[in-house]
Amino acid sequence: MSKKRSLKDRIKSLESEKKITCTSSDCKNGLHCFKPDLRKKVNNSAGKCRSCQVDAPFDWERIHKCDSGDIEYIVAALKNELIRKHYWTNEIPEKVQNYARRKGTVKMKEAIEKRIRKYIAPPEGKYDGRQTPGETSNQPNAVHFAQHGTASCCRKCAEYWYGIPRDRHMTEAEIDYLTKLGMRYIGERFPLLTEGGEYIPPIRKKKSKKSEDRSNDD
């Protein structure tokens, strides 16, 4: 069994044990949580795993440059965090896949930029951390998956991953950078998207056994 395959199995095992959140970690398997724990006030803890205090296996200064030409390095770095790795490897629901297929790459880029501009670019508000639906919510879509996978789901995540202060509005360059990161996620997770989108029929709800029995009685 390959290392990649066994890692996916480990993540699935964690999913069955408990819901994976932005503070979850699996340090024994190299999947950490780099979100600062401000309650503990640990000295020199910035950039370390909040669970095991190990240093990140990548260069934070390089990440914080927000260089669009260095996206492959950034994607590799993101996958060291359990919550990000989860969104880069989890099984994507059919409804989420269909959303992306209907839009295609052009409209997906527009949708990602629009959502970042509206919900992430403004300074941190009192509901920060709750503005991007997760996979277990009622209405997740491919944009939300991309945001969680690339740490552009809230200002807290964007701050510790990309060094973007949460007390000010994002610049146009930062919005463009996060949009490109989101599209990098879409390219990997939805590789068969067309440019202009395609027609996908809606998913029909299965009839309940009671409804089927009534139809048979008629």
N, C-alpha and C positions, 0 to 999 in steps of 0.2 A: 504493500500500500504506500502511495507517495506521501510525502510530508504535507503537501497541499491538501490532499484528500483527508488526511487524519486531522488537520487543523479545522477543516469544515465540520467534520464529525464532532470535534470538541466543542465548537461554537453551538452546534445543534443541541448537544447535551446540556450546555449552559442554558439555552433557551427553554428547554423542557424543565429545568430545575427552577428557574425564576426569570422574570422579565429583565432583559438587558437594558440598562439605562446609561446615561452619560457619566455615571460614577461607578459603573461596573468595571471589573478587571479580572484577568486570568493570568496573573504574573508568571506562574510556572511555565506557561506556554508562550511567553513573550507578548502578551496582549495586556497593555496597561491602561491607566486612566491618568491623563496629564492635566486634568482640570484642577486648578489650585483649590485647596481646602482652606478657605479663609478662617474657618472657625478654630482650626488647630493652631494657626499662627506659627507654623514651623519655620525657623530661620533658614534662609537659602533654599526654600522648597520649590521655587519657581522653576518650571521645566522638568521637574521630577515626577515620577509616578506617585500619586497621592496614597496608594496602597502599600507599596514596598519601598518607596523613596529612591528607586534606581534612576540614574540619569537616562534621559531619552537617547536612543541609539541613532540620533541624527542631529544636525546642526540647527538650533533654533534661530540663530542670527540669519542663516541662509533662508530659512522659511519666512522670517519676518520681512525680508526684502520684497515679498509679494511680486516676484518676477514671473511674468507669464511665460517666459522662455524656459523656466525651470520647473514646469508643472509635473514632469515625470518624477522628479525627486520628491516633490511635495506629496504626490499621490502615494509613493512608497512609504513616506513618513507617516501619513495618515493611517495607513494600515497597521501601524504598531499600537494603535489605540483600539480597545475592544469594541466600543460602540461604532467606530468608523469601519473597522474590519467587518463587523456584522452587516452593515448596510452595503458593503462592497461584495458580500458573498451570500447574503440571505436569499431565500427563494422569493421571487417577485410575484405577487398575486396577479392573476389574469386581468383583473380590473385595472391594475396599475400599468401593466404592459399595454393594454388596449388604449389607455389614455395617451401614452407616448406614441403608439402606432398611428392613432388618429391625427395627432398634431404633426408628426414628422420633425426633422431636425430644425427647420427654419422656425416653426412656431414654438418648439420646445425652448429654443434659445430666447425667444421673445418672452415666453412665460417665466423662465428663470430670472431674467433681468427685471421683469415687472415685479415679481414677488420680492426679490432682494431690495429693489428700490423702495417698495411700499412698506415692507415689514422689517427689514434688517438695516437698511441705510440710516434711518432716523436714530438719534441718541437713545440709549437704553431707557426703556419705560418700565412701569411697575409690573407689566405682564411679560417681561423679557424671559425667555426660556420656555414659554408656553405658546408662542405665536406660530410654531411650525408643527402641524400634526405628525404624529409618529405612525409607524406601521400598524399599531393596534387600534388606532382611532377609526371612526366611522368613515371618514372621507380622505384617506391618504392618496396621493397621486405621485407620479414620477418626479415632479419638481420637489416635493417634500423629501422623497428618498435621496435625491441628489444633494439637497441641503444638509441632511443629517450625515451623509457620507463624506461631505467635504467641509464639515464644521462651519457652514454658513447658515445654520439654523437659528442662531440668536447672537446677540452682541457679546455675551460672555464667551461663547465658543470662538467667535471671530477674534476676540481680544487675545486669548491665550494662545491660539494657534497662529494668528497672523500679525499680532502686535498692533491691531487697530483699536485705538482707545474707544471705549464705549460711551464716553460722555460728549461726543461730538458727532456731527453728521458725516457719513462716509463721503469720500471724494469720488468723482467720476471714475478715476483710475482704479479705485478699490472696488467699486461696483462692477466695472468691466472685468477685473481680475477674478472676482468670485463667480461671475457669470461664466467665464472661460473654464474655471474649475468645475462648475456644475455640468457644463457640456462635456468635459472630459469624462465625468462619471457616466453621463448618458451614453457616450460613445462606447464605453466598455460594457455597460450593463444592458444596453439596448442596441446591439450592433447591427441589427437588420432594419433599422428605421429608414424610411424613404425620406427624401428631401421635403416633399410637399404633403406628406401624410397619406393615409389610405382609409378606405371605408371599412369599418369594423362593426358588425351588427352588435347591438346591445346583448348583454348576458341575460338570458331569460331565467327567471326564478323557477326552480323545480316545483312542481305541484306537490302538495302534501298528500299523504295516503288518503286522508279524508276526502279531499277534493277529487282524487281519482276514483274513489268509491262512488261518489255522487255522480260523476260523469258516466260510470258504468251502469248505474241505476237508471239513468235517462235513456 
